[in-house]
Amino acid sequence: MGSGKKEASRKEKQGKTSDGMSNVKTKGENFYRSAKKAKTLSMFKEGKAQRNSTGKITKAASYQSRDKPQARIEPNRKWFGNTRVISQDALNSFREAMAERASDPYQVLLKSNKLPMSLVRDGENKNGLKQHQAKIQVESAPFGDTFGPKAQRKRVKLDVGSLDDLAGQSTKMHQEYAERLEHARLLSGTSEDQEQAGEADAEEPVISTAQEPIFSKGQSRRIWNELYKVIDSSDVILHVLDSRDPNGTRCRSVEKYIREEAPHKHLVFVLNKCDLVPTGVATDRHCSRQFSSLHASRKQISVGLIGYPNVGKSSVINTLRKKKVCTVAPIPGETKVWQYITLMKRIYLIDCPGVVPPNQGDSPEDILLKGVVRVENVQNPEQYIAAVLRKTKPQHIERTYDVRDFNSPTEFLEVLARKGGRLLKGGEADVDGVAKMVLNDFLRGKIPWFTPPPISENQEEKGLEGRKGRLGEMGKVEMQVSGGLESNSAHLEAKGSDDDEDEEDEFEGFEERLVNDDSDVEMSDDSEHVSFEHASTAPTVDSLLLENSFKDRIVA
Ligand SMILES: Nc1nc2c(ncn2[C@@H]2O[C@H](COP(=O)(O)OP(=O)(O)OP(=O)(O)O)[C@@H](O)[C@H]2O)c(=O)[nH]1
């Protein structure tokens, strides 16, 4: 837009009215051509259609043509800007130089992304040309290299010379397989009849759920090999049980194995963690005769400790030794390999990694609540809280966490999380974390629980007198080790108390002590308290050696 005289003449040229403004283009909306307008105008640039005298189109304009235009991409130099063509020789020498540098441990290839590494590493590629070349090479390898006296290639070892040999070998392998099956059956403690019955039952549809691999801890071949080493090297085997669930932590298949394969070895049950059960319950599992003699003829005896993971095998050894000789941890699987510990001149203790007998029919829930797996590795721990709440009394949960009036395990976890300020992003309760905490508290004895000792009808009638002999049912010798709190050692002497009221009082006291004790329960050397006893049905033992050697430690 001009100004002054020039602008006035422009307006005049455009033949505008006197006011001069109505149709004049002014800067703004209608001043420049729109893209659409420009396109239409350029369309006409190519020329108009030619018409004859009657007005019919004789030659269409280019924009009216129906011919497809020829598409063509203009080549651009930039396309080739990043490439270089080199000869095969140059490539080979580059590869050699690179290989030399790469094999030199004192040199490092910097900026490898700037180099055409795909060309350099071409040989590593399994697919494509190289593989093809390799194939040709194999196919065209000379006969002598493979079969001749100077053969360089390894031939497959068949170990058989004839077809008969092969048949014989397969029969042998089948026998070995059958033996292995028999061995596994022996270990799992099931007879062939039971197995067949199981198979018959299995005809009914069984809904099997996928089990996390973590629930097969303690069942590996390595762990079982360790167990066999311990059993083989021991004269006396101490089977350590968790007194909160002695039956659940019994390895029946191992007991059966010892009974059948090594009947001369003494199997002793040790109830550990007695401080975590009320005195009454502990004494109910108590038997009343001492070892009279044990292996007098032997120069030395080895005592192996076996049992489920985390039942306290290492703690028992530390307690007996009055020293930290084995690593103890509140997590299962701390003991990885068997180890020998000299208790005294003639007695050796052997610690064994915790074993879990396979095919016990235990659900993941049972396995977890026996303390066999590490809680932090469990997925969705909240699904096991219902079982924890079932096994514990509401008042114990209330006293431990100060949480009451919840309708479901999830609600319990949520309340607990909010109470402890364990919240995730967005204020959501950290149910997962709290569930793990509750499970750990359950396993480590912060929440009191125990499986009541089995009471037969006869024994109920006879009262405590009857219950005293209960471990006779096990038909085994029992040693009871009470670790933990000092006050707890009193319960061994309290076994004569046959008053039910007394028992109730003890339980109350026990609960209080347990709830008030916030610290992680650790074995204390001072509280060492060991008693050896055996049931009337137990096998007789040979000499007094063990008792004499333990003299200062035995209370009975
Ligand atoms: N309250 C209490 N806790 C115990 C007792 N004995 C052991 N513990 C605890 O139980 C946990 C496991 O003890 P360990 O001796 O490591 O158990 P382990 O059987 O050797 O375990 P693995 O190494 O898995 O075979 C530790 O935290 C001990 O402090 C006991 O008598 N009372």
The ligand as a MOL file (V3000), in Angstrom:
LIG
                    3D

  0  0  0     0  0            999 V3000
M  V30 BEGIN CTAB
M  V30 COUNTS 32 34 0 0 0
M  V30 BEGIN ATOM
M  V30 1 N 11.9410 -67.4230 69.5280 0
M  V30 2 C 12.8410 -68.3050 69.1240 0
M  V30 3 N 13.4550 -68.1220 67.9570 0
M  V30 4 C 14.3690 -69.0270 67.5690 0
M  V30 5 C 14.6780 -70.1620 68.3290 0
M  V30 6 N 15.6110 -70.8840 67.6700 0
M  V30 7 C 15.8610 -70.2230 66.5160 0
M  V30 8 N 15.1210 -69.1000 66.4540 0
M  V30 9 C 15.1040 -68.1240 65.3520 0
M  V30 10 O 14.7240 -68.7790 64.1640 0
M  V30 11 C 15.3900 -68.2040 63.0700 0
M  V30 12 C 16.0160 -69.2760 62.2150 0
M  V30 13 O 17.0710 -69.8880 62.9010 0
M  V30 14 P 18.2260 -70.6830 62.1560 0
M  V30 15 O 19.0560 -71.3310 63.2220 0
M  V30 16 O 18.9090 -69.8370 61.1520 0
M  V30 17 O 17.3730 -71.7900 61.4130 0
M  V30 18 P 17.9080 -72.9740 60.4630 0
M  V30 19 O 17.0390 -74.1520 60.7050 0
M  V30 20 O 19.3680 -73.1680 60.6180 0
M  V30 21 O 17.5510 -72.3600 59.0550 0
M  V30 22 P 18.1610 -72.7620 57.6210 0
M  V30 23 O 19.4470 -72.0440 57.5170 0
M  V30 24 O 17.1390 -72.2640 56.6640 0
M  V30 25 O 18.2870 -74.2420 57.5830 0
M  V30 26 C 16.4030 -67.2130 63.6230 0
M  V30 27 O 15.8870 -65.9120 63.4790 0
M  V30 28 C 16.4830 -67.5830 65.0860 0
M  V30 29 O 16.7450 -66.4400 65.8730 0
M  V30 30 C 13.9910 -70.3290 69.5910 0
M  V30 31 O 14.1820 -71.2690 70.3420 0
M  V30 32 N 13.0930 -69.3630 69.9060 0
M  V30 END ATOM
M  V30 BEGIN BOND
M  V30 1 1 1 2
M  V30 2 2 2 3
M  V30 3 1 2 32
M  V30 4 1 3 4
M  V30 5 2 4 5
M  V30 6 1 4 8
M  V30 7 1 5 6
M  V30 8 1 5 30
M  V30 9 2 6 7
M  V30 10 1 7 8
M  V30 11 1 8 9
M  V30 12 1 9 10
M  V30 13 1 9 28
M  V30 14 1 10 11
M  V30 15 1 11 12
M  V30 16 1 11 26
M  V30 17 1 12 13
M  V30 18 1 13 14
M  V30 19 2 14 15
M  V30 20 1 14 16
M  V30 21 1 14 17
M  V30 22 1 17 18
M  V30 23 2 18 19
M  V30 24 1 18 20
M  V30 25 1 18 21
M  V30 26 1 21 22
M  V30 27 2 22 23
M  V30 28 1 22 24
M  V30 29 1 22 25
M  V30 30 1 26 27
M  V30 31 1 26 28
M  V30 32 1 28 29
M  V30 33 2 30 31
M  V30 34 1 30 32
M  V30 END BOND
M  V30 END CTAB
M  END
